[in-house]
Amino acid sequence: MKKGLLLFFTFIFLFACNTRKQVEQAVNSGNYDQAISTALEKLRTNKNKKRKYDYVLMLQDAYYKAIDRDLNTLDFLKKDNNPESLSRIYELYLDLNARQESIKPILPLSIDGKNVPFKFNNYSNNIVEAKENVSDYMYEKGISLLESDDKVTIREAYSVLEYLQHINPNYENTQELLEEAHQRGTNYILVGINNQTQQIIPARLEKDLLNFDTYGLNKFWSVYHANKAEHIKYDYAMQLNLKHINISPERIKEREFIREKDIKDGWKYKLDSKGNVAKDTLGNDIKVDKIIRVKCRIKETIQTKSSQVIGDVVYLDLLSNQVLDNFPVKSTFVFEYIFAKSRGDKRALNNDDRNLLKNRRIPFPTNEQMVFDTGEDLKLQLKDIINSYKI
């Protein structure tokens, strides 16, 4: 018990020392906010205990160093007078305010009964002014970028306006401009299936492959249409070219084997060396299990059939009518069904054998069904191509 307590307190001591070192290292490396966060976490309980004095001093040190760093940065950015720095100025004032607000709830802090001072400033006016400045700038910048017809530039406008919407919701007509930027910056891709196999493709397979609602796509700047919309100018085309469909013959393979097992089949009297019934110490007849070997013949039948679809996915730039990229696809589906019959003592069988005996011969799937089932894997490949391909 004493040894366990000793190990426990040793662990607590080492953990505390390690935490102090973490805070100290964070301060020394300039990670002041990390040091503040760790120190505050330790001071939320028993803040007036002597063992917490180090955290109080490190908190104060990190706090004033963080303020000094941020105010110096603000002074430089204001003198530099670069409008691109307005968002940084706004965020620095937010950081200054948030940092002191995180410390206020734990005050007062003291060491040996003496108050440890923390000076706070009112940054509300600075925050409001900085917010107005960056909002005006971002709004004008977003509008300026939207004057371009280049989709990359329009997407940049969306990013600028999205930031504005985040810091200042519903500023002017930002929401309308965001919707405009998204619509104009989006690529529209027309999708089609080109059957080069000289075989009929099941209509439901084509419908399923072109049903992009089932793909679970997360493409913010790309929209795929299987049916052409008259009011949309399409930027690209994605063509699924099916080149070969291979379907194997229906195959049936049979095999026979024997299961053997030693099992308990009742009991019998144990005999002594003279052939008499053996007795236990109380004079009772001794009974032992009767073990017999049982056999069962299994006839297993395996039905197999496979299908394969081979093709490629081609992306086209509709403006230049040039091929952008080509991805080979190959999808395979294997139908396999096993059933069995037995003759003999079924007690020799294992669980897998018994499950197979429950099966009965079933019809092979049609060629149409096989091709459709092959399409499930083909659909997964298409999804991977669409999600990974950036336009």
Sequence and secondary structure as in RCSB ss.txt:
>XXXX:A:sequence
MKKGLLLFFTFIFLFACNTRKQVEQAVNSGNYDQAISTALEKLRTNKNKKRKYDYVLMLQDAYYKAIDRDLNTLD
FLKKDNNPESLSRIYELYLDLNARQESIKPILPLSIDGKNVPFKFNNYSNNIVEAKENVSDYMYEKGISLLESDD
KVTIREAYSVLEYLQHINPNYENTQELLEEAHQRGTNYILVGINNQTQQIIPARLEKDLLNFDTYGLNKFWSVYH
ANKAEHIKYDYAMQLNLKHINISPERIKEREFIREKDIKDGWKYKLDSKGNVAKDTLGNDIKVDKIIRVKCRIKE
TIQTKSSQVIGDVVYLDLLSNQVLDNFPVKSTFVFEYIFAKSRGDKRALNNDDRNLLKNRRIPFPTNEQMVFDTG
EDLKLQLKDIINSYKI
>XXXX:A:secstr
 HHHHHHHHHHHHHHHHHHHHHHHHHHHTT HHHHHHHHHHHHTSSTTSGGGHHHHHHHHHHHHHHHHHHHHHHH
HHHHHT GGGHHHHHHHHHHHHHHHHHHGGG   EETTEE        HHHHHHHHHHHHHHHHHHHHHHHT   
HHHHHHHHHHHHHHHHHSTT TTHHHHHHHHHHHH EEEEEEEEE SSS   HHHHHHHT GGGTT   TTEEEE
SS  TT    EEEEEEEEEEEE   EEEEEEEEEEEEEEEEEEE B TTSSB B TTS B EEEEEEEEEEEEEE
EEEEEEEEEEEEEEEEETTTTEEEEEEEEEEEEEEEEEEEEEEE GGG  HHHHHHHH        HHHHHHHHH
HHHHHHHHHHHHH   
